Amino acid sequence: MMMDWEKKQLRDVCEIGDGNYSSKYPKANDFIASGIPFITAKNLKYGTVVSKHIRYISEDQHSTLTKGHVKEGDLVIVVRGSSTGNCSLVPHEYKNSNLNSQLAYLRTENNILDSKFLYYIFSSPCIQKVVYETISGSAQPQLPNNKLLGIEISFPPLNEQKRIVAKLDKCFEAIDKARANVEKNLQNAKDLFQSQLNQIFSQKGEGWVEKNLGSVCENFDSKRIPITKSKRVHGEIPYYGASGIVDYISEFIFDEDLLLVSEDGANLLARTYPIAFSVSGKIWVNNHAHVLKFEDINEQYFIEYFLNSIKLNDYVSGMAQPKLNQKKLNSILVPYPSVEVQRDTVDYLNKLYSQVQSLESNYKQELDALDELKKSILQKAFNGEL
């Protein structure tokens, strides 16, 4: 079936264009609320250009930039930075845009190669492997134009390309719909747990009182010791920071049940993952996480659930570098029931959390399976088996 497929280097079938990295590169104060989109690597998602984080420049600024002018259907590729090799097609709404220096584009203005077919080639496991092997530099990954253009691709006649694209579009539309349903179910599972937390801690119950966090626990912050990475001796002891384990070392400071609470970092406001986490046994903690000791383990878990259920904006100082200092941490008002109610609440939330974790694990496995299905279909397509 692949007898009529040609093999050519990209330079023989594509035009390449760089993004803007000259002295005329837009400065921070050049960007405006609306105008000509100025695309960067973080705007490339799901095979297209997404509007989140898009910045704009004026028509005048656009006209002064001699590079990075893209058209609808151009294949935009990240050629510098951590996401080098990632690519997306330029959709209709971004047909008149500029690229920054992280990006380059491949254009197929001929009757040899369909632009969507080229995108699918770059999404296929075989070419992705070649692309990643072509990337140079580990600290600063790059995909130089001459190496990119030297990549060899196989393709059939144009009408066969369009047939393959139509089939892939249909397959991937169904997969994307299934993926959207799984992602919705995953979010629903997370929302279910969060709603239960909110209900318990907002409605409270008979006999609940409010106490300052500092009055119900002992603070061990003074015992923390940060160790620079170059001075750490590798071992099996968890080394904790603001977001959890950041390394494993050979020594420990603490050997008991403790609650760690993030002291700084964007997550204090963003809350994309927990800011309070229980730890047990031998650990080392740096100065980016508060260390709290409670008399009863159920009390500790109760406070952990509470802190992860509320927003801390009123207690956090600094927007660029958010920080929850010890004084503000101690002043957090905690709804406090009896020891028995704490235990029953923790038991209920532990069971619910376990169920939600199981659901999330199943949904993530489904998402992984859908990703593998896409790769398998692409592999078949470019082996001439579709």
N, C-alpha and C positions, 0 to 999 in steps of 0.2 A: 504493500500500500504506500510505502515511502519512496518508491522508485522514481517518482517525478518531483521529489523534494530537492531543492538546491541547498548548497552550503556556501555561505559567504560570511566575510567579516562585516561587522556593523558599519565600518567606514565605507563599505561598498554600497550600502543600501540606506544609510541615514546621514542626516546633517546634524552636527552637534553644536550646541551653543552654551556659553558659560553664563553664570550668574554675575552679579555686580560686585567687584571688589576693588574698584578704582578709588581715587580720592573723592569722587563724586558720590560714593556710597552714602545713602541717607543717614544722617545723624538722628539721635533720639528726638530732637525738637523739630525734625522735618516731618514726622508722622502726624497725620490728621485723622479726624473722626470717620471720614468717608472719602472715597476717591478711587485711585488706581490701586488694586491689591498688590502688596509686596510680600511674596510668598517665601517662607523659610521652611526648614526641615520639619519643624513641629506642626506645620499645617498639612503634612502628608499623612493621611490615615485611610485605612480600608480601601486602598487603591484609587483614591480620589483626593481632591483638595477640600479640606473642611474649613468652615468659617471661624471655628474657635481659635482665638489668639491672632486672627488675621489683622495686620496693620495696613495702613493706606498712605499713599503719597499723592501729591497734587499732579495735575496734568503737566504743569511746567517742570516739575521735578522728574516726572516720567520721561519727558522729551529730552532731558539732558543725559539720561542713562543710555549708553550705547549698547549695553549687553543685557542679557536676561529677559528679552521681550518674548513672551510665549504666546502660542495660539491654541485654540481648542484642539484637543487630540494629541498634543505634544506629550511625550513621555518624560516626566520630570524625575531625575534621579539624585539622591543624596550622594555627593562625591567627597564630602569632608565632614568629619565629626563622628559621634558614637553610633549614629544610625545609618552610616554609609552603606549603600546598596539598596536601601529602601526606595521604592518608586511608586509613582501615581500618574494617572492620566489627568490632563487639564480638562475639566468639564466646561460646558458652554458658558456658565456664569463667570468663569475666570479666564475667558479667551483673550482678554487684554490686560495682562498682568506682568509684573517684574519678578525676577528671582534674585535671592541674595547669593552670597559667595559660597554657601554650603551646597548649592544646587547647580545642576547642568540639565540640558534637555536634549532629547533625541527627536528629530522630526523626520517623518516619512512622507514627503510630498512627491510621491511617484506612484506608478502603477505596479510596483513590485511588492510592497509590504503594507499591510493593513495595520494602523496604529494600535487598535485593540488587540490584534494578534500579537504584536510586539510586546504589549503589556503582559499578556498571558505567557509569552516566552520567558519574560523576566520574573514571572511569578512561579514558574515551574521549578521543581527541586533540582533538575540537572543544571539549568543555567544559574540558579541561585548559588549552587556550589561553585561554579566557575567564577561568578562575580566575587564571592567572598574569598576565593583563593587569589583573585587579582588585586584585592585591596592590600595596600602597603601601609606599614606603620601601626604600632599597637597603641602608643600613647596618643597619637593624632592620626587616626585612620584616614586614608585618602584613596580615591579611585581616579588616577590621572587619565586625562582624555585619551592619550595614545594607547593606554592599556585597555580602556573601555572600548574604544573603537576596534581594537584587535580581537575582541571576543567573537568567536565564530558561532553562527546560528544556522539552523536548518529550517526551511519553510517550503510549503507547496505553492502551486499557482494561486493567484489572488482569489479566484472564485472558491477554491477549496479552503483558503484561510477564512473567508467569510462564513462558510458552512461550519467550520470548526468553532469560530467565535460565537455563532448563533447557538450551537449546542452547549458550549461552555456557559454562555449567558443564562440559558434556560436551567442548566444544572445548578449553577451558583445562585440563581435567584431562589430556587427551592431551598438550598442549603442556608442561605442568608436568612430566609424566613424562619427556618427551623432554629437557627442560631438566635435570632431575635426573641423567639418564644422561650428558649432555654435561659437566655440572659434575663428576661422578664421574671421567670420563675425563680431564678437565683436572687434577684433583687427583692422579690416578694418574701423569700425566706429570711433575708436580712431585715427587711422592714417589720416582719412579724415579731422577731425577737426584740427589736428596738421599741416597737409599740408596747410590748409587755413591760419592758423596763420603764418606759415613760408612765404607763398606767400605775405601776406599783409605787414609783417614787413621787408621782404628782398627787395621787389620791390619798396616799398614806393610809393611816388607820387609827383606830382608837388607842390612845395611850402613847402615840408617837410624839416625840419632842424634837426640837432642833438643837444641835450642838455644833460648836466650832470643831473642825477636823483636828486642830492642834490639841484639843482637850481630851481626845479619845485614843490617842496613839503617842508613841515615843518616836522622836525624830533622830535618825542616826547619820544625818548628812555630814557631820564633822568627821566621821570615820571613812568617808570616801577618799579614794586616791586615784587620780587619773594617771595613766601610763601612756606615753607616746608610743606609736606603733613600732618605732625602731628599737625601743627598749623592752618590748614584751617578749617573754620567753614562751614559746608555743607549748601548750599542754591540753588538758581536758577540762579545765575549769572555765565555765562561762564568764565572759567579760561583758558586763551590761553597760549600755548607754541609754539615751533618751527614748530610743525606739525598740529596745530589746537587746538581744545578744549581738555584739559587733565583732567578737573575736573569742578565741579560746586560749587560755594561758596556763601557767604551771602552778600558780599560787592563788590563795583566796583570802578575803577579808572577813566575810560572813559565812556562817554555817547554821542557818535557822530559817524559819518561815518569815518572809518579809513581803511588803507591798512596795513596788517601785512605781514612781509617778514621774512622768516627763517633766523636766525643769525648763527646757527650751526647745526651739524648733518650730517649723511651720505647722506641724501636725497639731499643736496645741489649739490652733484655730481651724485648720482644715478638717481635722478629725477623720482622716481616711483610714486610720487604724487605731487600736486602743492606746490611751495615754497612761492607763494604770494596768499593771500586770503583776500577779503573784509569783513569787519565786521561792524555792526551797533548796536546802542543802548548801554545798560549798559554792560560793560565787565571789566575783570581784565587781565593784561598781565604780564607774568614773563619776565626774562631777556634773553630768548632764541628766541625772535621774535622782529624785529625792528618794530617801530610804526610810520607810515607816514600819514600826513594830507595833503589833496589836496583842492584847492579852489572850484573845480567843481567835482561832482560825476562821470560824464562821463570821465573826465580826470583820475580819480582814477581807473575806470574800464579799461580804455585804457592801463594804465601802468601795471595793474594786468595781462591783457592778454599778454602784451609784455614780462614781466618778466618770465611768465610761458612758453614762446615760445623759449627762448634762453638758451644756456648753460652758466653757470657762472664760469666755471673752471678757467678762467683768473683772476677772482676777488676773488676766494676762496683761503685761505691759510691753510696749514696742510692737509695731506692725511689721517692720522689715526683719527684725530679729525677735520674734515673740519669746517672752520669758515669764515663767511662773515662779516667782521667788518664794522663799520659805515663809515669809510673813504673810503673803497672800494665800499660799497653800493652807497655812494654819487657820486662816480666817474663813475658809469655805464652810458654809452652813450645811450640815448633814442631817437629814431626817433620821431620827433614831428610835426604833421600837425596842421591845424587850428582847432579851437573849433568845427566848423561845421563838419569837416571830422572826428574828434574824436568821436562825437556823432553818425554819420552815421556808422562808423566802429564798435562801441560798439553795436549799434542796430542790425547790421548784425550778429556779432559774438554771441550775446545773443540768437538770433533766431536759429542760427546753433547749438549752444551748447545745447539748449533745445531739438532740434531734435535728436542730437547724444545721449543725456542722455536718451531720450525715447527709442531709439534703444538699448542702452546698458541695460536698465532695462528689455526690452523684451528678449534679449539674455540671461541675467542672470536668468530670470525665466525659460527659456528653459533648461539651464544647471541644475538648481535645479530639474526640472521635470525629466531629464534624470537620475540624482542621485537617485531620489525617485523610478524610474522604476527599477533601479538595485537592490535597497533594497527589493522591492516587489518581484522580481524574485528570489532572494536569500531566502527570507522568504518562498516562495512556495517550493523551492527546498528542504529545510530542514524541511518542514512539510510534505514531501512525496507527494507533489501535482504537481511536475514537470513532 
